[in-house]
Amino acid sequence: MDLVDGGLEVQINEPGTPSNNSPFFKSGRTSRCQIRIGMTDAPHQTLATSPAAHAPNNRAHGLSQKWTLAHDFAFVFGGAELVTAALAEHVVPSSEMIYLAGDGQVADQLAQDPKRILPASVTEKNFRYLLPWYPSIVGRRSPVEGNLLASSYSFCHHLQCTGTKVVYCHAPLRQAWNNAEIYADNTSVVESMATGAFGKFLRKRDLEASKSVKTFVATSRAVKRRIEKFYGRYDVPIIAPPVRMPSPIATATQSQRSGILWVGRITEPYKRLTLLIEAMNMLPELHLTVVGDGRDAPRIRSKSPSNVTFAGWVERETLHQYYSSAEALIFPSEDDFGISVIESLAMGTPVVAFRAGGALDNIVEGVNGLFFNNPNARELASSIRAAIGADWNYAGIHRSSREKFGEAHFAEQMKEILEKSVNE
């Protein structure tokens, strides 16, 4: 890492040739990656600090002050992006929205005219190289003018502001905290290096950034416990993420349902799709549809049996059809919340989930789903068989979930938190 022309140049040399499904270099010849990031705000000043950018306000929408909405990385549209889009549309609709880096088409789904902070040289193929340096790159930028609402699972809560900072926390930085050992042993060379050699540094800087936050909001009891443990913050309200639901539907009956479903961002080891694929080898009579994409999709697809279909990312209407026609959604990861769980329940479809994380808040065993206790393929396959053979009240699952996780309820709770934070 070197300072060049008033900016930061990161140069990484690793042995290897690039694989077809990973931006990282694993074996073979020596390769080089150079990324230059400006540490001053001159080229990007209008993104976060220009007073003109904050001309709109939120008073017409029940807020007494204006806010800037911040998001982490927008390379694919997943659960965190759904939350940010809901915040932009229903909570702070007149606010400027900024994000660290991402795909422009994905970012445009988050808010109107979103502004990117980091330059275009930070891409989906190389952004993980910068993991150890994001605390400096993001934290040293000129402060955002006014109040900041950060929808964060990695580094956007490191942004400084001149007003009040509220963080809707999807999870404390996983590579530094609760899942550090998993990332250190089972993921890419760069993330392994970062969580190993730089883990202590990342935890220190992340803890420092947390001290500038007025209010943390947790997605679930699991996230609340992690915020308490890692940041030492105990007055943490829980507000479940909202779910964009279609108009009221006629819930499909058991005879109208076929096969099982997995939905999400295909990033291992976190999502444990590989575990589900192993279980499918023991369930030849069932068909699994995988909806989503991600860096590990090609590798997992190449090792999947014939009773697994990969649909990629689909339109919302198509996704709703997948949910409503499935016999069960399978959720094998220890996720902090799991929006796909709520989307499935909202369509009346039960869930088979690992007994941990946010699933504990939303699944009542035997009522709207089943748990498996150990992350092994045989136990997962057994739970899937039990779910397929059960007699579910699909209409009841649908009705209770729609009442609990609507966007209007989410917006009302979040606005109350924002007002309380600026007025205390």
N, C-alpha and C positions, 0 to 999 in steps of 0.2 A: 504494500500500500504506500503510495507516494502522493504528496501534494504537487499538483502541476497546474500552472496557469490559474491560480486561485481556486482550484478545485481538487477533487479527490480522484486518483487513478488507482484502480484495483487491478493487479496482475496476478493471475493464478496459473501455476504450472503444475499439471498433474500427468502422471504416466497414463497413456491410454488412447484408444481410438473411440470415437463416439458410437454408442449403440443406436439401434433404430428407434428405441423408445425412451431414451434418456438424454438430457442435455449434458450429462456429465461424462468424463473420460475415465475409463476403468483399466485398460491394459494396452500395451503396445508402445506407440511412439509418444513423444512429448508434445503437448499442445499448450496453447496460450490463450487466455481470455483477458481482454483489456476493456475496462468500463470506466468512463470518466463522468463524474458527478460534480456539478458545480455546488460549492458550499455556500455561496452567496445567493441572494434572492433576486438579483437584478433581472435575469432573464425570465423569472417566474413571479414577479412581484404581484401581478394582478391576480394570481391564484389564491393568495391568502391574505395579503396585506393592503391591497388597494382599497381606500375608503369607497370608491365608486362601485366596487364590486358588491358592497354591502348596502346599496341604496334601498332594495326592498326590505320590508320588515315582516314580522310574524304577528302583528297586533290583530289583524283581521282574522287570524286563526286561533285566537285565545291565548296568545303569549304576549307578555308585556315588553319583551326585548327581542332583538334579532340574534340569530345564531348562524354559525357556519357548521355544516355537516361534513364530517371526514370519514373516509373509508380506507381500508388497507389496500389489498391488491385485487384487481378486477380482471383477471385473465379468463376465468370461467364464471358462469352464473350459477351459484349454489345457494345454500341456506343463508350465509352471511349477507349475500347480495340481495336476497329477498327481504331481509330485515332492513337494510339500508334503503332500498326502494320504498318500503313502507314508511320509514322515517321521513324520507323526502316528500312523499305524497301526502301523508296524513298528519305528521307532527310538526315539521318545519318546512312547509311547502314553498315559502318565499325565500328560502335561504340559498346561499351559494353552497355548492357541493364540491369538495376536493377529494382526490384519491391519490395514493402514492404512485401506482403504476398499473397498467393493465391494457387490455384490448379495447380500442375505442368503441366498438360495437357493443361490447358488454357494458362498458361504463355508461353508454347512452341509455341503457335500460334502468340505470339507478336513479337518474335525475335529469332534469333539463339542463343542458349545457354544463356538464361536469368539467372541472378543471384538473388536469394532471399535474402533480408536483415534480416528479422525477422525469428526466429526459427520456426520449424514445429509445435510447441505447439500452435501457433497462427493459428486457423482454422476458417472456415466459420461459425462454430457454436458458437465460443467465441470471435471473433475479435472485436465485438461491445462493449464488456465489457471494452476494453482498450481505448475507445473514449476520456475520459478526460486526459489520460496519453500519447497519441501519440505525442503531442508537445515536451515532454521531451524525450521520447523514440527515436524519429526520429531526433529531432533538436540537440541532444547532441552527436550524432555519429561523428566519425572523418570525416573531410571534404572529399568530393570526389576530387580526383586529377584532376585539369583542369576544363574545362567548363561543365556545366550541363544544359541539356534540359529536363524539367519536364513536363510531360503530366498529369495534376493534377486536381482533383476535391475534394481532401481532404487534405492529409498531405505530399505527396512526395516533394512538393515545400519547406517544412521545412528543407530538407537536405541542408547542407552547402557544398560549393565547394571552391577551391583555385583560380578558374578563374571566368568566367562570367556565371551568371545564367539567363536563359530565361525560362519563364513558359507559356506553352500553356494551358490556363485556361478554363476548361470546365464550372466551376462555382466556386466562392468563397465558402468555406465550408458551405454547406446548413444548417447543424444542428446548426451552430453558428450565421449565418447571416440572409439571406432573408427568409428562411423557418423555422426559429427557433420555431415560435409559433405552426406551424403544427406538427413538430416532438415532441414538448413538450407535446402536447395534444393527439396525435393519434398514436403513435408508441410504440415500446417495452419499457419495464420498464427501461432498461439500457440507451437507447437513450433519453427517457423522463427525466431521472435523470441528464444525461449529459447536455442536452440543458437547463434544469432548473437551477439546483444548480451550474453547471460548465459553463453555457453559457457565462457569463462575462469573466471568465478566458480563455475560448477557443477563444473568440474574441480578447482579449489582445494578446495572444500568436500568433494567426494567423496574426494579424496586424504587430507584431514584425517580423515575418518570411517574410512578404511581403517587408520589407525594404531592404532585401538582394538581391532582384530580380532586375536585370538590365532592363529587358523588359518583360512586360506582353503582351500576345496575346489573344484576346477574340474570342470566337466562333460566337458571334452575338452581335447585338446592346444591347440586354437585358443584356448580360454578361458584356459588356463594361460599361454600366451604373452602374452595381453592383461593378465592380472594382473601378470605380471613387468614388462611394459613400462610400465603406467600406475601401478601401486602400488609397484613396486620390491620385490615379495615373490617369493622364488625357491624357498622350501621349500613347494611347493603340490602336494599329492597330487591325482590325478585319479580320480574315482569317477563312472562313467557313471550317468545316471539310470535308475531301474528302469522296467520296462514291465509293466503289468497284463495278463497273458495269460490266455486261456481255457484250460480243460483241454485236454490233448493232443488234437489234431484229425487227421483224415485230410486231408492236403494236397491241394488241388484240382489236377487235371491241367490241361494247356494247353487241352484241348478244353472244359473246364468254365469257362474264364475268358473274360471279354469286357470290352473297354474299359479306360480308364486312370483313375487316381484322384488327387485332390489333397485333403489334409486339413490343416486348421489354422485359425488366427485370421486373418481377412481384414483385414489392416492393411498398406497400402502406404505407402512403397515397399519396406518391409522384406521382405515375403513374396514379392514378385514374381509374384503371381498374374496380374497384367496381362500379363506376359511370356508366360505359358503360354496365356492367352486369345488373344494374337496368334499363337502357334504353332498353335493349334487352327484358325485360319482357313486354314492350310496343310495341315491333316489332316482333310479333310471325311469321310474314310472311318472315322474313329475317333470314339468318344464319350467325353467327359470328365465324370466326376461330381465335383463340388466339395462336400466335407463341411466344414462350419464356418460361422462367421458373424463379423461385425465391422463396424466403422464404415464401411468402404469397400465392403461387399457390395452395396448398392443401385446404386451407380455402376457397378461392374464387371458386375453382372448385366445392366444395361440395355444394355451394349455387347457382350455375348457372342453368338456365333453359335448356331445352332440345335442344334449337336452338343455343347452344354455344358448340364448340368443342375446346379442348385444345390439340395442336400438340406438345408442348414442343419445345426444341431447334432442329433446322433442318439444313441440309447442305445448303450451299449458293445457289446451283443450285435449290434446292427445294424451298427455300425462294423466289428466283426470280420468280418461277412459281406461288407461292401464290400471290405475288404482281401483276403479269401481268394478272391473272385471276380474281382478285377482282374488284368489282364495285367501292369501295372506301376504303381507309385506314382511320381508326378512331384514332385520336390523342387527347385524352381528358386532358392531363396533361399540366401544365405550365412549359414546359421544356426549358432548356437554349438554346438548338439548335434543337435536334430531328433528328438524322440521319435516322431513319425509314421514316420520312417525305420525305427526299431527295431520298432515295432508292425507295420509292413508285412513286414519280414524275418521276424518271429516267426510270421507267417501263411504264410510261404513265397513271398511276392511280391517280385520284384526291384524295384530303385529306379533311376530316372534322376535324377541329382543334379548340381548345379553343383559344379565341382571346387574347393571351398574349405570352410573351417569344419569343423564336426564331422563332416560326411559323410566326410571323409578318414580318420577313425578307424574307420569302420564299414562302408564299402563297398569291396569288393575287385573291381576292374574285371574284368568277364567271368565272375565267380563268383556274385556276388549283385546286380550292378547295372552301370550304365554312367554315365560322367561326360560333361558337356559343358563346354567350356572358356571360352566367351565368352557373356555374358548377352545374346544376341540371339535373336530368334524363329526364324530360319532354322536356326541350329545346334541349338537345342533340338528343333525338329521333326525334324531328321535323326537325333538321338540317340534320340528316341522311336520312330521307324520301325525303327531298328536293334534296340532292345530288344524290340519286338513280334515281330520276325522271328527272334530268337535262341532257342536250345534250352536252357532253364533246368532246373537240378536243384531243383525246388521243395521236395522233401522235405529235401534237404541244407541249403538256405537256412533252412528252418523249424527244423531240429534244432540247428544251430550257434547261432542267435540265442537260442533259449530257454535254452540252457545258459549263455550269457554275461550276459544281462540280466534275470535273475529278481529278484524283490523280496527274497528271503531273502539272496542274495549282497550286494545293496545294503545291507540293514540291518546285516549283519555288518561290512562295511567302515566304515559310518558310526559304529557304536557304538565301534569300535576308535579312530577319530579323536577322538570326544568324550572317551573315557576318557584317551587320551594327552594331550589338550589341557588337561584339568583337573589332571592329575597331574604335568606337567612343571614 
